[in-house]
């Protein structure tokens, strides 16, 4: 009997050494009083209460939680991250000065949850914390071939940026440089102010979908995610959660070699979301998805952006980008053509903004008095050729004008894309 007891002890010791006691417990105690979360140096102002909230991080599960800052937390280094919607910069500065002066605001109610936030940059420098992705002067050569040349653009938190360009323009190379799969010849590509190799928790910071075919055909979808989760230190329960999210629960135990292209894409998206990252880099994520899947993806990405996630997404389906993106970056032959808000690009590229509604005649008078070029479009509508949607919207709000439509008029994003890149409508 003694040898049986010894064998059991040895096996238990090996299991704990391989998987870690804390990780084993984390699967059972990921919530409530059993959480192993610890306070970090990340602090933000809650937009509803105006109070300071501190971010707590659980190493065992990779989860982030937000709790009212306590007086005992002041010993931790804190950097105010962002005021967020509803709090202007003056209020933000006042809040920071109040804390620096030692007048700690009262704690917010228990259980209150703030918006998604991003980790502070190393060294507490003056990096613009609203910029989650920054590409600066990026150049990549493969031998004599220049894939990307002096490319620069940025993606702010809470924004979806469409990354557009013809085949071979350098989109995938740029995305691979962002996640450390390509070493730039010159320039930088950073996430949260750091190169990918410098991120302390890369899986919890950025998720990438660059190749939906990087699956072992003999492994099931569930096994594929479990392997990635174990390597990243993510709790196993997260796998089932994501399989349900991407609607693969029923196919989770089938070999991925039998998956359709759309199923492989959804599994790749689940892998990108393992660490609940604040930044997403997605290369053609809608490939192989049916119309229902495309609509689900659009709504999902919009909801993530609404939570503060920064999303860079490339696609050749320009009609979909026109419904999804806040801004677009257009490149051609590895060089930047432009980065602009989608509404402004459409307004400048197609001759203006169309406005309709019961007060449109009054709006037309105000716009003409302001020097704008306004033309009638029939059926009680006007077209404003030299004002952006934001400029017109401000005038509408300032004067209490009622409108039923404010939209880009004329050409599609596809038309503007062809004009910018000089490509004819045909296969490439």
N, C-alpha and C positions, 0 to 999 in steps of 0.2 A: 504493500500500500504506500510505503514511503516514496517509492519512485514515481507513483501516480501523482502525489501531491507536488513533488519537485517538478514534474513535467508541466503541471497546470500553472505553477508559479512562473516558470520560464516562459511559457507561451504568453501569459498575461504581461510579463515584462517586455517581451518583444512587441506586442500590440501597442502598448503605451509608448514605447520608444519610437515606433514607426509613425503612429498617428497622433501622438500627443494627448496627455490627459486633459488639458484644457480644451482641446478641440472636441474630444469625446463628450465632455461635459457641456460644451457650447451648443451641441445639437439638442440637448435636453433643457438647457437653461438660457436659451437665447433671449428670453423676455422676462419681464417682472423683476423680482428681487435677485434672481440668479444671474443677471446680466454681468458681464465682465467689462462693460464699457468704462472708459476713463475720460476725464475732461481733457480737451485739447486747447491750444492757444487760439482757436478760431472763434470769433465773436461777431454777431451781426445784430442789427436793430430790427425787432419785429415790426412789420409795417402796420399791424392793427393796434397793438398796445403801445408802441413806441419804446418798449423796454429792451434791454440787452439780453440776448440769448447766447448761450455757449454751446458749442458742438462737442458731443461726446462720441468716442469711437471705440467700437468693440473689435479687438484684433482677432478674436476667435471666429466671428461671423462676418466681419467686414461691414457691419451695419453702422450707420451714422444716426445719432439721435440729437434732439435739440431740447435743452432744458434752461429754465430761467437761471441767469447767472447769480451765484450766491456770494456773500461777502468773503467766504473762505476761498473763493476762486481767484481773488485778486492777486494771489501770490504767483499765479501762472502768467506767463507772457501773453498778452492779448493784443491782437491787431484788429481794429474795426474793419470789417470786410466790405460791407455795402449798405447803403441806406435802403435801397429797394424801392419799388413803386410806391408812390404816395408820400414819400419823405424827400423833400428837396435837399439840395446840397447844404443850404444854410442850416437846416435842422440837423443834418448829419454832422456838420462841424460843431454845432452847439452840443450835441450829445457827446462827441469825443472830448470836448473841452471840459464838460461836466465830470466825466469819468476821470480825466487826468487831474482835475482839481480835487479829487477825493470824495465827491458827492455822489455816492452810488445810488442809482434809481432803485425804487422798490421792485421786488421780483414780480414777474408776471405770474398768472395763474398756473397751477400745476397741470402738467399734461399738454400745455400749449406747444404747438409745433410751428416752426418758422419755415421760410422758403429754403430751397436748396442753396448751399453756399459752396465756395471753392476754397481749397487750402491756401493759406498765405504763402507768398513767395519766400524763398530762402533769404535769410539775412534781413528781412523786414525792410526791403528797399522800397523805392517809389514806383515799382512796376504798376501799370494800369491794371487793377485787379478785375476790371470788367472784361478784359480781353482774355479769352480762354485759349484760343489758338492764334499763333502769330508766325507768319512766314516772312522772312526778311532777306532779300537778296539771294534767294535760294538758287543755286546752280548745281546741276548734276550732269556729268559727262560719263558715258560708257565708251571708253576708247576715243574714237574720233566723233562719235555721235553725241550731240548735245540734246539731252532729253528735256531739261529745264534750264532756263537762263534768266538770272536776276529777277526771280519771281517774288512778289511781295503782296500779302493780303492778310486780313485778320478776321476772326470770328468772335463776336462778343457773347457773353453768357446770356441765355434766353433767346438766342437768335438762331434761325435756320438759314444757312448760306448754301445756295445751289452752286456747285462747282461745274462749270460748263466748258466744253471745248470739243473739237472734232477728235476722231480716233487718232492716237499718236500725239496729242497735244501736250502730254506730260501730266495728266491728272493723277493717274495711278502712281507714277513715280513720286509725285509730291506727297500723296497720302502715305506711301510706304516710308518716306523720309520722316514724316510726322511720328510714326510709331516705331522708329528705330530699325526698320528693315532695309533701309538704304542709307548709306553715309553720304551726306552732301559733299560735293567737291568744293563748294564755297557757300557762304550764307548760313542761316539758321532756320530751323523749324522747331517750334517749342509748344508745349502744352502747359498751361498754368505757369508760364515764365521759365520752364525748365525743358531741357532735352529729355526725350523719353527715358534714356538710360539713367537720368538723374532723379527720376520720380521715386519717392519712397514707397508708394503703394500704387503701382501702375495700373493694375486691374481695377482698383477702386477709383481711379482718376479718369481713365480713357478706355473706351471700348471701340473696337474696329471690326468692320466687316469688309474685307478686301478680296476674299476668294471663297466663294461658297462651295468649292470642290476640294478643300483641304481636309477631307474626311477619309478615315480608313474604311473601305467598303465592307469589311467584315465586322465592324463594331456597330452596336446599336446607337441610336441617338442619345439615349440615356447614358450609356457607358461613355460616349464621347464627352458629354458635359461633365460627368463625374471625374474623368481624368483631368480635365481642365480646372475644375473646381478644387481638386486636391492639390494640384500644382500651385494654385493661386491662394490657397489657404481660405477658401470660401466654404461655408457650411453646406453639407450635402442637401439640406432641405431646400436650398435655393434652386437646385436643379429641377425638382418637381414643380416649384413655383413658376419657373420660366417655361417649362414644357407646356404647362397649362396656358400661359400667356400667349405663346406663339401657336397654340392649337396643335400640338404634336403629342399630347398625352396618349392617344390611342395608338400612335405609331412609334412610341418611344422605345419599345423593346424589339423593333424590327431592325434588321441590318440596314445601315445607311446606304449601302450600295444599291438598294432597291428604291431609294427615295427619288421622287421627281425633283426637277430643278427648283421648283417653288418650295418644296419641303426642305431642301438643302439650304436655301436662302434663309428660311425661317429658323432653322437650326443654327446657322451662322449668326443670325441676329441674337438668338438666345445666348450664344457664347459671348458675344460682345457685351451683353448686359449682366454677365455673371456678378461683377463687383458693384453693380448699381452705380456706374460711373457718371461723372458730371459733364463729360465730353464724349461725343460720338463722332467717329470718322467712318462714313459708309460709302462704299464704291458700288454703284448700281444696285442698291438694295431691293428694288422692285423687279429685278430680272426673274422671270419665271412665275411671278405671282399672277393669280387670276384677278379680275376686276374687284371682287370682294376683298382679296388679300391686299391689293393696292390701296383700297379705301381704308382698310384697317391700319395699314402702315402709315398712311398720311395722318390719320387721327391720332395714332400713337405718338408719332414724332411731334405733332403740334402740342400734345399734352406734356411731353417731356420738356419741350422748349418753354412751355408755360410754367414749369417748375424750376426754370433757371438753367436747364441743360443747354450747352452750346453744341450745335450740330452742323457738320460739314458733310454734304451729301452730293455725290456726282450722279448724273443721269443723262441718258440720251433722250429720255421721254420728256421733252420740253414742256408739253402741256401739263404734265404732272408737277414739274418744278414751278410752273406759274401758279399752281394752286397751293403749293407747299411753302415756298421760300419767302423769307423776309428780304433777303438780298441775293445778288448773284455775283460770282466772280467768273469772268470769261477769259480763257487763255487760248492761245493759238501758237503753234510751233514752239511751245515751251515758254512763251513770254506772256506777260499780263496784257490783256486788252483793256479791261476795266473792272472795278468793283463798285457797285451802286445799289441802292435800295431798288427793289423790283418795281415799285410804283413809279419812281422817278424815271427809271430806265424806259418803262413803257410809255410814259408821258412824253419824254423827249424823242423817243424813237418813232412814235406813230402820230404825232400831231396834236397831242393834248389830252385833256380829261373831259369826259362827258358828264354833265350834271343835269338831273331832271327832278321835278317836284313842283309843288304848288307855288313856291316863292321864287322860282327860277328867274322870273323877269326882274324882280328886285335885286337878286344876286348879280345878274348881268349888269345892271346899272352901277352897282358898287364896284364890280371888277373893272368896268370900263373907266370909271372915275379914278381907279388906282393904276390905270395905264395898261391893263391886260388886254390881250387880243381875244375877243369873244365873238363867236359866230353862232347863228341859230342852226339847230340840227333837226328841227321838226318835232311834232308831237310833244310840244312843251319842254324841249330839252335844248341845251346849249353845249358847245364845245369850246373849252378854254385852252388855247394852244401854247401859252407861255407861263403857266403856273403848275406847280406840282399839286398832288392831291392833298398833301399836308398844308400847303399855303391856302388852298381853297377851303379846306376844312376849318382852319383857324378863322377865316372870314365868316364862314357859316356860323360858327359857335359865337363869335363876338357880336353878331348882329341878330341872333335868335332866328335864323332862317331855317325853314323846314324843307328838306329835300328827300327824295325817295331813291336817288341813285347818284353815286359818285364813283366813277370807274374809268380806267384807261380806255381810250377810244381808238378803234381802228385795228392796227396790225397785232398779230400774236407775238408771243415771246420767240416763237420759231422764226418769224420774219425778221425780228430784231437781231436774233442770233446770226442768221445768214448775212445780214448787212454788216455786222461787226467783224465776222471772220472772213468774209469774202468768198464763202463756199456756195456753190450752186446746190439746188435741191436735187440730190442724187446720191447713190451709194458711195461710201468712202472706206 
